[in-house]
Amino acid sequence: MTAVRYHVVHETRYDYGSAVSLSQQQLHLSPRVLAWQQVEEQSVEVTPAPNWRRDGYDVFGNPVTWIAFHAPHEALRLRSVMNVAVSPHLPADLESSLPWEAVRDHLAYDPTNPEPGGLDATRFLFESPHVRIKHELAAYAADCFPPGRPILVATKALMSKIFAEFTFDPEATTVSTPILEVLENKRGVCQDFAHLMIGCLRALGLSVRYVSGYLLTRPPPGKPRLIGADASHAWVSVYAPGSEYEWVDFDPTNDLLPDTEHITVAIGRDFSDVSPLRGVILGGGGTEPEVAVTVVPIDEEELPAGLHDDGEASEPTAGALRPQAGSEGEAELPPVADPALVAGAGAAGSVAAG
Amino acid sequence: MARTLLAIYPQTTRRYDEMLSEQGAVRDHWREFYRHLDSVGPDEMRRRLEFVDRRIQENGVNYNVYADPSGADRPWALDPLPLIIPHDEWAEVSAAVSQRARLLDAVLADLYGEQKLLAEGLLPPALVFGQHGYLWPCQGIRPPGGIWLHSYAVDLARSPDGHYWAIADRTQAPSGSGYALENRLVVSRVFPEMFRSLHVQHLADFFRDQQEGLIALAPLDEGEQPHVVLLTPGPYNETYFEHAYLARYLGFPLVEGQDLTVRGETVYLKTLRGLKRVHVILRRQDDDYCDPLELRGDSALGIPGLVNVARAGRVVIANALGSGFLGSGALMGFLPAVCRRLLGEELAMPSVATWWCGEKPALDFVRENFDDLVIKPAYSTQRMDPVFGYELKGEERAEMLRRIEARPHAYVAQEMVNLSQAPTWSRAHERRLLARPVGLRAYAVWSPDGYSVMPGGLARVAVGANTRIISMQRGGASKDAWVLTDGPVSEFTMLKPSIGVRDLVRAGANLTSRVVENLFWLGRYSERFDDSARLLRVALARVVEAGGARTPTVLSVMELATLLGVLPKPEEDNEVKQGSEHVLLEAIYDPDQPGSLAGNIRNLMWSATHVRERLSLDHWHSLNRLQRDQQAALRKHPTLTEALAFLDRVLGVSSSLTGFAMDNMTRDEGWRFLIVGRRLERLSFLARSIAYFLRLPSTPGPGSLEWLLELSDSIITYRSRYSRQPELLPVVDLLVFDDSNPHGVIFQASVLARYLERMARELAADFDVDLAGCIRRLQNFDLTRLENVQFSDCSDCPTCEELAGLLHDLHSITVQLSDVLGMRYFTHVGDVSRQTMAL
């Protein structure tokens, strides 16, 4: 199969209510290049124009941008636009992966080994700000990890267990809800499920990364729409030496292995390393942003035929920021009549989803 | 040799004794000092001890929270006897400490750079990536000069065979060098002859090296002078005393996070004259709190964007961000191999035997030798007191072992150390020495010539003879450490640096907006507490005179006090029920009642605390005394007479404060803000008091004009001029129009106008407040209209009403002025940065 190409627009808007005199923002909005992901075009447009800007890469190799505002402003708008191509990269076979204990022992420190393997993977082995490692997490995962089970089979079992036992509920948690609370209440959003799964795997001595990105929703006729459509999404990536890319992605929110419908933006230890937009402001009133994400497959032939007749996705959510034809600076977007765009904008506007 | 000093001094072979040999003879390097001690008479010794206590008390040397309103601050404990260390012994210690600093600096360079220690298996990833103190955003940042560790401290102990061991490394922002300096200044005066004749090495060279090292690294742009600041988390930090002390000693401005701001890739100090670039931040704030944008986001203490300035190499942060995690005891066992790899040398000083439980064989060892070990946290950010294995029995022990086995990498076990013992002076017995376990914290700072080690350090002794943990927080004491030298003693001193004219000019320009704001409020509060004390004294005296009767005089005074906000508005006959006395006592002593004298004292202390490094020692003493008086009074139920005496004392302290402000403070721009604060407050109080007085709704009693004079502190002037009962015209003339009366409205307004003019000139500002016009309108008031007016039967008279209106206008101007100054020059300490997050 060939690569699938996407056009993504990720808009964020703050209306502060009163003037913000000083503001600094760190952006993880530009997608990274991966063995299976090419970035063809990418730009972030910022209004008002920042007084200062610096682009670079963070310690995990993700593109990062810092911007600063020194003049009073009452609103901030960021518009990240990209064209990305994602190639299929599912692991050929889960059964043939190493027993999970072998991976664990490979990662464990051995003072007698002058050239330890998997050093890079050990960066994702320990506690991180949002993922405290607790024995309850190891206990929760235990039945998925019987002795000798191949790591990818066991991880898939854990993913399915989380998907089956947890309820997607944007009202249940905030960015700072501890994972033990998520484990107890069995509710949350994609971030919570990703953090929980990371905690479980790390508690067993395995390396696992947090992946932030986007997810295309294209409900085939008769099938339900995938949760997390057209918002920032999050999933995990487990270290599996011996597999083609050494890391294999799992999406516990949707109980599937990400392939060509997941677009990776950034990789970190947890959410705190790759928050799309993290800032510090002086002044201002309200700080709740409006966020809208639109994911459009670029090649028309990729669209399922039935979508043209799908009327229920044609009304955008009230208040959502969505690209509109003819509005300033958005000339490169497909016209609003494009059914794919309309489908994409359908679920826009919710912040915590995904 | 006389042995009375040693009558209760135990000899032991279990510990090394700093003063006595195994045979019980006084060691060579102690002999002269011991003889001297023996020759000092008991009275003389008592005088010296008192000197120590007084110095500590008066200098306000405190550990823990000295600004705690409940008065929980504890004076620094200092034993007068120094720990004496011979020259040759110190040479070895010093070389080892310097090597360790070099080593840890190289470890930081590696772990934030190429990470070969991990690649080669010399350090376990858990002790780097697993530590919260390892700051990921700082990877790849190379600080100016390639120096990460600018100041370093290590806790040393001596084993029974006399060898020094490293017990703990301090790499975050080591504290205590300032206390060591203060100890030296005190103890060298307790034993001045000994200090000279023993050739004790001075400390000043060490601090000069620190100063020069920081300045040498400053990343300067063309034509810039290096600007170094000392960053403190603020007055509520347990070692704030030391921050203020060192800032003054090293000549670096003391700043808080809010004083600094980042623009692009440069960090600036917010000063009265605008932003001034900072090149070096000597930080006493933990690194993860330094930048809410990229490090901990849940704290308002930091400087948003600072990591980016570091990334651009535009600031030296000393120590570099991310240095703190090397304080983990778990690393100690790996240091010998790391030292060979990075420095190509053997580690000169051994660390106390340490087992990191994250290694399987180590965990087994810990399980088997639990009784002989101390369990400590592996990560410096973990909060846990050391646990002594032998103290845990039964279920407690099983629980501890379960915790270790669940997360072995989070624990280390250390061999229990028998600390050496040193003599301390007994306060309970005449002429007796006690033996106490002792440890030494040694300090090294980076300088262009390599790491410079403080000759001596901060010696600390345990409370009891068998206490295992030495901790200032647990009531231990400190000691000066005397390192002897064979050669000449360096005479360099930092106490009287020669300051050029340019430095003096710079000092003014460096005034931070926060300091200016606090000085302004210090001025206002010191005047406000004087005003409220005076008003309460007038009221209380009238109540006492009337013997409880609600005379017209009592009523009108109480009414004025209520209008001025010193007494609360009476709720539903509250006053009638409780009586005037009760209301007044609460207004004096209850700090939680708005407008009360006690509340004003608390506010005054608060603003004084925030500018402590700008106040003279005397100034500080008199404030301290005031707070002690007030807190002592809070604890009992004072009688009216006692309350009157307290108010007298408050007014005495207040006038001494005024004297200090006028005579002892440097007259720079900061001082002018303080004086403007005072003038503004007094003018506002006078104008409002007289205006309210003229408009009092109830008929004022016959003695009214007299108490008004007393309230304005002008009764003596009046009597000397008129020698008759007060009448309205001369009273108003004296209190409002007489421009020679410092307690008069016109006098205060004119002085305030002059200060503002000067400030506007110096700061090139336009305050846009019509003070001059207000004064002119008041001066144009025709005094003859008050002739023949009998105040006691005057009510609703238009003349009084007009005068009151003019005074009220003047008061409104003071409010406007305060706002204008605030908007323009202050940091707005209440305005805090907030984190935002979008998905």
HADDOCK unambig.tbl for C-alpha pairs under 7 A between the chains (distance, minus, plus):
assign (segid A and resid 24 and name CA) (segid B and resid 305 and name CA) 6.91 0.50 0.50
assign (segid A and resid 52 and name CA) (segid B and resid 264 and name CA) 5.55 0.50 0.50
assign (segid A and resid 59 and name CA) (segid B and resid 136 and name CA) 6.90 0.50 0.50
assign (segid A and resid 59 and name CA) (segid B and resid 137 and name CA) 6.59 0.50 0.50
assign (segid A and resid 59 and name CA) (segid B and resid 139 and name CA) 6.50 0.50 0.50
assign (segid A and resid 68 and name CA) (segid B and resid 264 and name CA) 6.85 0.50 0.50
assign (segid A and resid 109 and name CA) (segid B and resid 124 and name CA) 5.82 0.50 0.50
assign (segid A and resid 111 and name CA) (segid B and resid 121 and name CA) 6.27 0.50 0.50
assign (segid A and resid 113 and name CA) (segid B and resid 121 and name CA) 6.39 0.50 0.50
assign (segid A and resid 114 and name CA) (segid B and resid 120 and name CA) 4.90 0.50 0.50
assign (segid A and resid 114 and name CA) (segid B and resid 121 and name CA) 5.01 0.50 0.50
assign (segid A and resid 115 and name CA) (segid B and resid 119 and name CA) 6.22 0.50 0.50
assign (segid A and resid 115 and name CA) (segid B and resid 120 and name CA) 5.23 0.50 0.50
assign (segid A and resid 115 and name CA) (segid B and resid 121 and name CA) 6.15 0.50 0.50
assign (segid A and resid 116 and name CA) (segid B and resid 119 and name CA) 6.62 0.50 0.50
assign (segid A and resid 116 and name CA) (segid B and resid 120 and name CA) 6.98 0.50 0.50
assign (segid A and resid 116 and name CA) (segid B and resid 121 and name CA) 6.10 0.50 0.50
assign (segid A and resid 119 and name CA) (segid B and resid 119 and name CA) 6.88 0.50 0.50
assign (segid A and resid 122 and name CA) (segid B and resid 125 and name CA) 6.63 0.50 0.50
assign (segid A and resid 123 and name CA) (segid B and resid 129 and name CA) 5.86 0.50 0.50
assign (segid A and resid 126 and name CA) (segid B and resid 129 and name CA) 6.86 0.50 0.50
assign (segid A and resid 126 and name CA) (segid B and resid 130 and name CA) 5.07 0.50 0.50
assign (segid A and resid 127 and name CA) (segid B and resid 130 and name CA) 6.15 0.50 0.50
assign (segid A and resid 232 and name CA) (segid B and resid 839 and name CA) 6.12 0.50 0.50
assign (segid A and resid 275 and name CA) (segid B and resid 839 and name CA) 6.64 0.50 0.50
assign (segid A and resid 276 and name CA) (segid B and resid 838 and name CA) 6.43 0.50 0.50
assign (segid A and resid 276 and name CA) (segid B and resid 839 and name CA) 5.43 0.50 0.50
assign (segid A and resid 277 and name CA) (segid B and resid 837 and name CA) 5.76 0.50 0.50
assign (segid A and resid 277 and name CA) (segid B and resid 838 and name CA) 5.09 0.50 0.50
assign (segid A and resid 277 and name CA) (segid B and resid 839 and name CA) 6.52 0.50 0.50
assign (segid A and resid 278 and name CA) (segid B and resid 836 and name CA) 5.90 0.50 0.50
assign (segid A and resid 278 and name CA) (segid B and resid 837 and name CA) 4.67 0.50 0.50
assign (segid A and resid 278 and name CA) (segid B and resid 838 and name CA) 6.57 0.50 0.50
assign (segid A and resid 279 and name CA) (segid B and resid 293 and name CA) 5.87 0.50 0.50
assign (segid A and resid 279 and name CA) (segid B and resid 835 and name CA) 5.64 0.50 0.50
assign (segid A and resid 279 and name CA) (segid B and resid 836 and name CA) 4.99 0.50 0.50
assign (segid A and resid 279 and name CA) (segid B and resid 837 and name CA) 6.28 0.50 0.50
assign (segid A and resid 280 and name CA) (segid B and resid 292 and name CA) 7.00 0.50 0.50
assign (segid A and resid 280 and name CA) (segid B and resid 293 and name CA) 5.93 0.50 0.50
assign (segid A and resid 280 and name CA) (segid B and resid 304 and name CA) 6.67 0.50 0.50
assign (segid A and resid 280 and name CA) (segid B and resid 833 and name CA) 6.23 0.50 0.50
assign (segid A and resid 280 and name CA) (segid B and resid 834 and name CA) 5.35 0.50 0.50
assign (segid A and resid 280 and name CA) (segid B and resid 835 and name CA) 4.40 0.50 0.50
assign (segid A and resid 280 and name CA) (segid B and resid 836 and name CA) 5.89 0.50 0.50
assign (segid A and resid 281 and name CA) (segid B and resid 833 and name CA) 5.44 0.50 0.50
assign (segid A and resid 281 and name CA) (segid B and resid 834 and name CA) 5.41 0.50 0.50
assign (segid A and resid 281 and name CA) (segid B and resid 835 and name CA) 6.48 0.50 0.50
assign (segid A and resid 282 and name CA) (segid B and resid 832 and name CA) 6.53 0.50 0.50
assign (segid A and resid 282 and name CA) (segid B and resid 833 and name CA) 4.59 0.50 0.50
assign (segid A and resid 282 and name CA) (segid B and resid 834 and name CA) 6.47 0.50 0.50
assign (segid A and resid 287 and name CA) (segid B and resid 836 and name CA) 6.38 0.50 0.50
assign (segid A and resid 289 and name CA) (segid B and resid 838 and name CA) 6.26 0.50 0.50
assign (segid A and resid 351 and name CA) (segid B and resid 839 and name CA) 6.48 0.50 0.50
